[in-house]
Amino acid sequence: MKAFCFALTILCAVQGILAFPRPDFGINGAVSGSAGVRAAVVELNTEITKVGAGTYTSTSGFTTLTAIGNALMTIGDSIVATSGALATSLDLLASDSNGPVATVFNTAIGKIDDLVSLLDSAFNGMIPIINTNTNQQYINRQFTDAFTATKTTLGRLKTALNTLKTNVESARTAAGSSPTVSAAIIRARIPARSVNNVIAEIRNLRANMPLITFVIDSSLENLRVIDSFIVDMKAEIEEGATRYTTSVDAFKLNVEAEGVAVNTKLGLGIGSSVSSIISSISSDLSTNEDFNNVLTPKLNALNEAITSTLSTKQGEITSHFGTYKDNVPNLITNLVDVFAESLCAPIKSVSLVQIANGGFSDFCFSKFSPRVFAQISLTLDAFDVCFEREVSRLISFEGLILELAIQISYNTADLLENLSACLSMPDDAQRGTCYAMLTPYYNILASKVDNYLTKISTLVAAETAASYNRVGACLHVSLSETALSAMQITSAADSCLTTGPVV
């Protein structure tokens, strides 16, 4: 910033302000009030310095903020440089003893014209940059207001200087060829009011500067607010993504646990193996050749179905749930990007509301920025509901598998009773006939158990796929609701800037 350098220049130039009387205003003669001019210039310089004191450095990486910040600082630097040149020329005018009078006065008046031209300009495109990037005219209007008041003061200062110039030239002419201008001539030709009018307008110009400073500094402060908001928003989104990963991991554990539970219920429902069921009478049964040759192969097939086939299907069921578990992260692969896309519009809208520096900017930003933040937690809460609901459904599915398994168990429920009945026959021939009569039925039951277990495995595959898709639908509906809320926030924030509080 150029403010410090300018301040140092003025400070060095006014060390002798109170060395009175001395030559003033381009003549070799002490003009009453010249010290007041220089003192007023020092005060003016203090305020000019503040105009260019504001700084801004973006930490969020939002290029819009950087563009606006650079434009504001450039405007501040330009005003400091041009106003500083005016202040310096006024100080030199008040202490000049060499003249020519017209030259020293015209130098100061020229600096006034330079400052007016600057305030009338677009500051080398800086004003359009602000207007374009804020998409509003609020900062421009504030500058226009401040600059208009300043130009009015500059106009009066120019008039006061021209009047004083005429008075001083009159005094210089009245002194003739004398190198000095006497106090009597000065009193007669240079009215105190002329000097006081210049002092008054310098003080008025000083009074104009704080408003310009306010427009720049308040706008820069708004940029800092939005910079922090964006940084915090990024952190919230990243934290939300981490929380989602935790929820996904927990859901995966639940899916895996449900796979174990389904297999447990399946085995529990089917019950004991054939060999276990008939173990108490197996030695008696084995004495009959018809049992050994005719019925035993069918019972072995049935036993194979409810042991080996069951184990195979349980392995398939574990695989179905494992596939489900492994695919869950694919439902949303990058939540940071999803949130960034969904919330980009409201983040930008809320940011521009504050950056605009309008009358309702602070109110609207305070109203809507927390709502943007809330969308992260609201979405994650909705996700958790999706996961919890699906876990409940899988738990219910366990019950269905248990009932189906119990249905399979009916195929062996009467086996011990049937074989015991055959075993109770009076002779071996009758027992053989009884076993032979059971053979076709248990042959069919073995096949049915095989088919039934295959269908249960297929059912589990279908249910895990359905569950996966239900969760996916639920998650993405939640994201759609977030996107809708984001659109509503965007619209409301945009209108808030012009309508203000809803009464």
C-alpha positions as CSV (number, residue, x, y, z in Angstrom):
1,M,0.0,0.0,0.0
2,K,1.1,3.5,-0.8
3,A,-0.4,5.1,2.3
4,F,2.6,4.8,4.6
5,C,5.0,6.3,2.1
6,F,2.7,9.2,1.6
7,A,2.2,9.8,5.3
8,L,6.0,9.9,5.9
9,T,6.4,12.5,3.1
10,I,3.8,14.8,4.6
11,L,5.2,14.4,8.1
12,C,8.6,15.4,7.0
13,A,7.2,18.4,5.0
14,V,5.3,19.9,7.9
15,Q,7.8,19.8,10.7
16,G,7.9,23.6,10.7
17,I,4.2,24.3,10.7
18,L,4.2,26.5,13.7
19,A,7.3,28.5,12.7
20,F,5.3,31.7,12.2
21,P,5.6,34.3,10.7
22,R,7.3,33.1,7.5
23,P,6.7,33.3,3.7
24,D,3.4,31.8,2.5
25,F,1.3,31.1,-0.6
26,G,4.1,32.0,-3.1
27,I,5.0,35.4,-1.7
28,N,7.7,36.5,0.7
29,G,5.3,37.5,3.5
30,A,3.6,35.9,6.4
31,V,-0.1,35.3,5.7
32,S,-2.3,34.7,8.8
33,G,-3.8,31.3,8.7
34,S,-1.2,29.5,6.6
35,A,-0.2,27.4,9.6
36,G,-3.8,26.4,9.9
37,V,-3.8,25.2,6.2
38,R,-0.8,23.1,6.9
39,A,-2.3,21.7,10.1
40,A,-5.5,20.8,8.2
41,V,-3.4,19.1,5.6
42,V,-1.8,16.9,8.3
43,E,-5.3,15.9,9.5
44,L,-6.4,15.3,5.9
45,N,-3.3,13.1,5.3
46,T,-4.2,11.0,8.4
47,E,-7.6,10.2,6.8
48,I,-6.2,9.7,3.3
49,T,-3.7,7.1,4.7
50,K,-6.7,5.1,6.1
51,V,-8.3,4.9,2.7
52,G,-5.5,2.7,1.5
53,A,-4.7,0.8,4.7
54,G,-7.1,-2.1,4.1
55,T,-5.7,-5.4,2.8
56,Y,-7.1,-8.8,1.8
57,T,-5.6,-12.1,1.0
58,S,-7.8,-15.1,0.1
59,T,-7.3,-18.4,1.8
60,S,-10.3,-20.2,0.3
61,G,-9.1,-20.1,-3.3
62,F,-12.4,-18.5,-4.5
63,T,-11.1,-16.4,-7.4
64,T,-14.1,-14.1,-7.2
65,L,-13.0,-12.9,-3.8
66,T,-9.5,-12.3,-5.0
67,A,-10.7,-10.3,-8.0
68,I,-12.9,-8.1,-5.9
69,G,-10.3,-7.7,-3.2
70,N,-7.6,-6.7,-5.7
71,A,-10.0,-4.2,-7.3
72,L,-10.9,-2.6,-3.9
73,M,-7.2,-2.3,-2.9
74,T,-6.3,-0.8,-6.3
75,I,-9.0,1.8,-5.9
76,G,-7.7,2.6,-2.4
77,D,-4.2,2.9,-3.6
78,S,-5.2,5.1,-6.5
79,I,-7.2,7.4,-4.2
80,V,-4.3,7.6,-1.7
81,A,-1.8,8.4,-4.5
82,T,-3.9,11.1,-6.1
83,S,-5.3,12.6,-2.8
84,G,-1.8,12.5,-1.4
85,A,-0.5,14.5,-4.3
86,L,-3.2,17.1,-3.6
87,A,-2.3,17.2,0.1
88,T,1.3,17.6,-0.7
89,S,0.6,20.4,-3.2
90,L,-1.5,22.2,-0.6
91,D,1.2,21.9,2.0
92,L,3.8,23.2,-0.4
93,L,1.5,26.0,-1.4
94,A,1.0,27.2,2.2
95,S,4.8,27.3,2.8
96,D,6.0,28.6,-0.6
97,S,7.9,31.9,-0.7
98,N,9.2,31.8,-4.3
99,G,6.2,31.8,-6.5
100,P,5.2,32.6,-9.1
101,V,1.9,32.8,-7.3
102,A,0.0,31.5,-10.3
103,T,2.3,28.5,-10.6
104,V,2.0,27.3,-7.0
105,F,-1.7,27.8,-6.9
106,N,-2.3,26.2,-10.3
107,T,-0.3,23.2,-9.2
108,A,-2.7,22.6,-6.3
109,I,-5.7,23.3,-8.4
110,G,-4.4,20.9,-11.0
111,K,-4.2,18.2,-8.3
112,I,-7.9,18.8,-7.5
113,D,-8.7,18.3,-11.1
114,D,-6.7,15.1,-11.1
115,L,-8.6,13.8,-8.1
116,V,-12.0,14.7,-9.6
117,S,-11.0,12.9,-12.8
118,L,-10.0,9.9,-10.9
119,L,-13.3,9.8,-8.9
120,D,-15.2,10.2,-12.2
121,S,-13.3,7.3,-13.8
122,A,-13.8,3.5,-13.6
123,F,-10.4,3.2,-11.9
124,N,-8.9,1.4,-14.9
125,G,-11.7,-1.1,-15.0
126,M,-11.7,-1.8,-11.3
127,I,-15.3,-0.7,-10.8
128,P,-16.6,-2.9,-13.6
129,I,-14.7,-5.8,-12.1
130,I,-16.5,-5.3,-8.8
131,N,-19.9,-4.9,-10.5
132,T,-19.4,-8.1,-12.6
133,N,-18.1,-10.3,-9.7
134,T,-20.7,-9.2,-7.2
135,N,-23.5,-9.2,-9.8
136,Q,-24.8,-6.1,-7.9
137,Q,-24.4,-2.4,-7.9
138,Y,-24.3,-1.8,-4.1
139,I,-20.6,-1.2,-3.7
140,N,-20.6,1.0,-6.9
141,R,-23.5,3.0,-5.5
142,Q,-21.7,3.5,-2.2
143,F,-18.6,4.7,-4.0
144,T,-20.8,7.0,-6.2
145,D,-22.3,8.5,-3.0
146,A,-19.0,9.0,-1.4
147,F,-17.3,10.3,-4.5
148,T,-20.1,12.7,-5.2
149,A,-19.8,14.3,-1.8
150,T,-16.0,14.4,-2.2
151,K,-16.2,16.1,-5.6
152,T,-18.6,18.7,-4.2
153,T,-16.1,19.5,-1.6
154,L,-13.3,19.6,-4.1
155,G,-15.3,22.0,-6.2
156,R,-15.6,24.3,-3.2
157,L,-12.0,23.9,-2.4
158,K,-11.1,24.8,-6.0
159,T,-13.2,27.9,-5.8
160,A,-11.7,28.9,-2.4
161,L,-8.2,28.5,-3.8
162,N,-9.0,30.6,-6.9
163,T,-10.3,33.3,-4.6
164,L,-7.2,33.1,-2.4
165,K,-5.0,33.1,-5.5
166,T,-6.6,36.3,-6.7
167,N,-6.1,37.9,-3.3
168,V,-2.5,36.9,-3.1
169,E,-1.8,38.1,-6.6
170,S,-3.3,41.4,-5.7
171,A,-1.0,41.6,-2.7
172,R,2.0,40.7,-4.8
173,T,1.1,43.4,-7.3
174,A,0.5,46.0,-4.6
175,A,4.0,45.3,-3.2
176,G,5.5,46.5,-6.5
177,S,9.2,45.7,-7.0
178,S,9.8,45.0,-3.3
179,P,11.0,41.4,-2.7
180,T,8.8,41.2,0.3
181,V,5.1,41.9,0.9
182,S,4.4,44.0,4.0
183,A,2.0,42.9,6.7
184,A,-0.1,45.9,5.9
185,I,-0.6,45.0,2.3
186,I,-1.3,41.4,3.3
187,R,-3.9,42.5,5.7
188,A,-5.5,44.8,3.2
189,R,-5.4,42.5,0.2
190,I,-5.7,39.0,1.7
191,P,-8.9,38.7,3.8
192,A,-8.7,36.2,6.7
193,R,-12.0,34.7,5.3
194,S,-10.2,33.7,2.1
195,V,-7.6,31.6,4.0
196,N,-10.3,30.3,6.4
197,N,-12.4,29.1,3.5
198,V,-9.5,27.1,2.2
199,I,-9.0,25.6,5.6
200,A,-12.7,24.8,5.9
201,E,-12.8,22.9,2.7
202,I,-9.6,21.0,3.5
203,R,-11.3,19.9,6.7
204,N,-14.5,19.1,4.8
205,L,-12.3,17.0,2.4
206,R,-10.9,15.2,5.4
207,A,-14.4,14.5,6.6
208,N,-15.2,12.9,3.2
209,M,-12.5,10.4,3.4
210,P,-13.9,8.1,6.2
211,L,-16.9,7.2,4.0
212,I,-14.6,6.1,1.2
213,T,-12.5,4.2,3.8
214,F,-15.7,2.6,5.1
215,V,-16.8,1.4,1.6
216,I,-13.4,-0.2,1.0
217,D,-12.8,-1.6,4.4
218,S,-16.4,-2.9,4.9
219,S,-16.3,-4.5,1.5
220,L,-12.9,-6.1,2.3
221,E,-14.2,-7.3,5.6
222,N,-17.1,-9.0,3.8
223,L,-14.6,-10.8,1.7
224,R,-12.9,-12.0,4.8
225,V,-16.2,-13.2,6.2
226,I,-17.0,-15.1,3.0
227,D,-13.4,-16.5,2.9
228,S,-13.9,-18.0,6.3
229,F,-17.4,-19.2,5.4
230,I,-16.1,-21.1,2.4
231,V,-13.1,-22.5,4.3
232,D,-15.5,-23.7,7.1
233,M,-18.0,-25.0,4.5
234,K,-15.2,-27.1,2.9
235,A,-14.3,-28.5,6.2
236,E,-17.9,-29.3,7.0
237,I,-18.3,-31.1,3.7
238,E,-15.1,-33.1,4.2
239,E,-16.2,-33.9,7.8
240,G,-19.6,-35.0,6.4
241,A,-17.9,-37.3,3.9
242,T,-15.9,-38.8,6.8
243,R,-19.1,-39.3,8.8
244,Y,-20.7,-40.9,5.7
245,T,-17.8,-43.3,5.4
246,T,-18.2,-44.2,9.1
247,S,-22.0,-44.9,8.5
248,V,-21.2,-47.0,5.4
249,D,-18.6,-49.0,7.3
250,A,-21.2,-49.6,10.1
251,F,-23.8,-50.7,7.6
252,K,-21.4,-53.0,5.9
253,L,-20.8,-54.7,9.3
254,N,-24.5,-55.0,9.7
255,V,-24.9,-56.6,6.3
256,E,-22.2,-59.0,7.0
257,A,-23.8,-59.8,10.4
258,E,-27.1,-60.4,8.7
259,G,-25.5,-62.9,6.4
260,V,-24.3,-64.8,9.3
261,A,-27.7,-64.6,11.0
262,V,-29.5,-65.8,7.9
263,N,-27.3,-68.8,7.7
264,T,-27.7,-69.5,11.4
265,K,-31.5,-69.3,11.1
266,L,-31.4,-71.6,8.0
267,G,-29.4,-74.2,9.8
268,L,-31.4,-73.9,13.0
269,G,-34.7,-74.3,11.1
270,I,-33.6,-77.3,9.1
271,G,-32.5,-79.1,12.3
272,S,-30.5,-82.3,12.7
273,S,-29.0,-84.5,10.1
274,V,-30.7,-87.8,9.2
275,S,-27.9,-89.8,10.8
276,S,-28.4,-87.8,14.1
277,I,-32.2,-88.3,13.9
278,I,-32.0,-92.1,13.6
279,S,-28.8,-92.6,15.6
280,S,-30.8,-94.3,18.5
281,I,-32.1,-97.1,16.2
282,S,-29.5,-97.2,13.5
283,S,-27.9,-100.4,14.7
284,D,-31.3,-102.2,14.7
285,L,-32.1,-100.8,11.2
286,S,-28.8,-102.0,9.7
287,T,-29.7,-105.7,10.4
288,N,-32.3,-105.6,7.6
289,E,-30.9,-106.0,4.1
290,D,-33.9,-104.2,2.5
291,F,-33.2,-101.2,4.7
292,N,-29.5,-101.3,3.7
293,N,-30.0,-101.8,0.0
294,V,-33.2,-100.0,-0.8
295,L,-33.9,-97.3,1.7
296,T,-30.4,-96.3,2.9
297,P,-29.3,-94.8,-0.4
298,K,-32.4,-92.5,-0.4
299,L,-31.8,-91.5,3.2
300,N,-28.2,-90.9,2.5
301,A,-29.3,-88.6,-0.4
302,L,-31.7,-86.8,2.0
303,N,-28.9,-86.5,4.6
304,E,-26.6,-85.1,1.9
305,A,-29.2,-82.5,1.1
306,I,-29.6,-81.2,4.6
307,T,-25.8,-81.3,5.4
308,S,-23.5,-80.9,2.4
309,T,-26.0,-79.1,0.1
310,L,-27.0,-76.9,3.1
311,S,-23.4,-76.1,3.7
312,T,-22.9,-75.3,0.0
313,K,-25.9,-73.0,-0.1
314,Q,-24.8,-71.3,3.1
315,G,-21.6,-70.5,1.4
316,E,-23.5,-69.0,-1.5
317,I,-25.6,-67.0,0.9
318,T,-22.4,-65.7,2.5
319,S,-21.2,-64.7,-0.9
320,H,-24.5,-62.9,-1.7
321,F,-24.2,-60.8,1.4
322,G,-20.5,-60.3,0.8
323,T,-21.2,-58.9,-2.6
324,Y,-23.8,-56.7,-1.1
325,K,-21.4,-55.5,1.5
326,D,-18.6,-54.8,-0.9
327,N,-20.8,-52.9,-3.3
328,V,-22.3,-50.5,-0.7
329,P,-19.4,-47.9,-1.1
330,N,-20.3,-47.8,-4.9
331,L,-23.7,-46.2,-4.1
332,I,-21.9,-42.8,-3.6
333,T,-18.3,-42.9,-4.6
334,N,-17.3,-39.3,-3.8
335,L,-19.6,-37.5,-1.4
336,V,-17.4,-34.4,-1.3
337,D,-18.0,-33.9,-5.0
338,V,-21.7,-34.6,-4.7
339,F,-22.1,-32.1,-1.9
340,A,-20.0,-29.6,-3.7
341,E,-22.2,-29.9,-6.8
342,S,-25.5,-29.8,-4.8
343,L,-24.5,-26.9,-2.6
344,C,-22.5,-24.9,-5.1
345,A,-25.4,-22.6,-6.0
346,P,-26.5,-21.7,-2.4
347,I,-22.9,-21.3,-1.3
348,K,-22.3,-18.9,-4.2
349,S,-25.6,-17.1,-3.6
350,V,-25.1,-16.6,0.1
351,S,-21.6,-15.5,-0.5
352,L,-22.6,-12.9,-3.1
353,V,-25.3,-11.6,-0.8
354,Q,-22.6,-10.7,1.8
355,I,-20.1,-9.6,-0.8
356,A,-22.6,-7.2,-2.3
357,N,-22.4,-5.1,0.8
358,G,-26.0,-4.0,0.5
359,G,-28.3,-2.8,3.2
360,F,-29.6,-6.3,4.0
361,S,-26.3,-8.2,3.3
362,D,-25.5,-9.0,6.9
363,F,-29.0,-9.9,7.7
364,C,-29.5,-12.2,4.7
365,F,-26.1,-13.9,5.2
366,S,-26.8,-14.5,8.8
367,K,-30.2,-15.9,7.9
368,F,-29.2,-18.3,5.1
369,S,-25.6,-19.3,5.7
370,P,-26.4,-21.5,8.6
371,R,-29.1,-23.2,6.5
372,V,-26.5,-24.1,3.9
373,F,-24.3,-25.6,6.7
374,A,-27.3,-27.5,8.0
375,Q,-27.8,-29.3,4.7
376,I,-24.8,-31.5,5.4
377,S,-26.1,-32.8,8.7
378,L,-29.6,-33.1,7.4
379,T,-28.5,-35.2,4.5
380,L,-26.3,-37.4,6.6
381,D,-29.2,-37.9,9.1
382,A,-31.4,-39.0,6.1
383,F,-28.7,-41.4,5.0
384,D,-28.6,-43.0,8.5
385,V,-32.4,-43.4,8.3
386,C,-31.9,-45.3,5.0
387,F,-29.3,-47.6,6.5
388,E,-31.3,-48.2,9.7
389,R,-34.5,-49.0,7.8
390,E,-32.7,-51.5,5.5
391,V,-31.1,-53.2,8.5
392,S,-34.6,-53.6,10.0
393,R,-35.8,-55.2,6.8
394,L,-32.9,-57.6,6.7
395,I,-33.6,-58.6,10.3
396,S,-37.2,-59.3,9.2
397,F,-35.8,-61.4,6.3
398,E,-34.1,-63.6,8.8
399,G,-37.5,-64.6,10.1
400,L,-38.7,-65.5,6.6
401,I,-35.6,-67.7,6.1
402,L,-36.3,-69.4,9.5
403,E,-39.8,-70.2,8.5
404,L,-38.7,-71.6,5.1
405,A,-36.1,-73.7,6.9
406,I,-38.6,-75.0,9.3
407,Q,-40.7,-76.0,6.3
408,I,-37.8,-78.1,5.1
409,S,-37.4,-79.7,8.5
410,Y,-40.8,-81.2,8.1
411,N,-39.3,-83.6,5.5
412,T,-37.4,-85.3,8.3
413,A,-39.7,-84.6,11.2
414,D,-41.5,-87.9,10.9
415,L,-38.5,-90.0,9.9
416,L,-37.7,-91.5,13.3
417,E,-41.4,-92.3,13.9
418,N,-41.8,-93.9,10.5
419,L,-38.7,-96.1,10.8
420,S,-39.6,-97.0,14.3
421,A,-42.9,-98.2,13.1
422,C,-41.3,-100.4,10.5
423,L,-38.8,-101.6,13.0
424,S,-41.7,-102.8,15.2
425,M,-43.0,-105.2,12.6
426,P,-43.0,-108.8,13.8
427,D,-40.5,-110.3,11.3
428,D,-37.6,-109.2,9.1
429,A,-39.6,-109.7,5.9
430,Q,-42.4,-107.4,7.0
431,R,-39.8,-104.8,8.1
432,G,-38.2,-105.0,4.7
433,T,-41.5,-104.5,2.9
434,C,-42.2,-101.5,5.2
435,Y,-38.8,-99.9,4.3
436,A,-39.4,-100.5,0.6
437,M,-42.7,-98.7,0.8
438,L,-41.0,-95.6,2.3
439,T,-38.2,-95.6,-0.3
440,P,-40.0,-93.7,-3.2
441,Y,-41.2,-90.9,-0.8
442,Y,-37.8,-90.2,0.8
443,N,-36.3,-90.4,-2.7
444,I,-38.6,-87.5,-3.7
445,L,-38.0,-85.6,-0.4
446,A,-34.3,-85.7,-0.9
447,S,-34.7,-84.1,-4.4
448,K,-37.2,-81.5,-3.0
449,V,-34.8,-80.5,-0.2
450,D,-32.1,-79.9,-2.7
451,N,-34.4,-77.8,-4.9
452,Y,-35.7,-75.9,-1.9
453,L,-32.3,-75.0,-0.7
454,T,-31.3,-73.8,-4.2
455,K,-34.4,-71.6,-4.2
456,I,-33.6,-70.2,-0.8
457,S,-30.1,-69.3,-2.1
458,T,-31.7,-67.7,-5.1
459,L,-34.1,-65.8,-2.9
460,V,-31.3,-64.5,-0.8
461,A,-29.5,-63.3,-3.9
462,A,-32.6,-61.5,-5.1
463,E,-33.2,-60.0,-1.7
464,T,-29.7,-58.7,-1.2
465,A,-29.8,-57.2,-4.7
466,A,-33.2,-55.6,-3.9
467,S,-31.9,-54.3,-0.6
468,Y,-28.9,-52.8,-2.2
469,N,-31.1,-51.0,-4.7
470,R,-33.5,-49.9,-2.0
471,V,-30.6,-48.3,-0.1
472,G,-29.3,-46.7,-3.2
473,A,-32.7,-45.2,-4.1
474,C,-33.1,-43.9,-0.6
475,L,-29.7,-42.3,-0.5
476,H,-30.2,-40.6,-3.8
477,V,-33.7,-39.4,-3.0
478,S,-32.1,-37.8,0.1
479,L,-29.6,-36.1,-2.2
480,S,-32.4,-34.9,-4.4
481,E,-34.1,-33.4,-1.4
482,T,-30.8,-31.7,-0.5
483,A,-30.6,-30.3,-4.0
484,L,-34.2,-29.0,-3.8
485,S,-33.5,-27.4,-0.5
486,A,-30.3,-25.8,-2.0
487,M,-32.4,-24.3,-4.8
488,Q,-34.9,-22.9,-2.3
489,I,-32.1,-21.4,-0.3
490,T,-30.5,-19.9,-3.4
491,S,-33.8,-18.3,-4.5
492,A,-34.6,-17.0,-1.0
493,A,-31.1,-15.6,-0.4
494,D,-31.2,-13.8,-3.8
495,S,-34.6,-12.1,-3.1
496,C,-33.7,-11.3,0.5
497,L,-31.0,-8.9,-0.6
498,T,-33.7,-6.7,-2.1
499,T,-36.7,-7.5,0.1
500,G,-35.0,-7.8,3.5
501,P,-36.8,-9.3,6.5
502,V,-40.1,-11.1,5.9
503,V,-42.7,-9.4,8.0
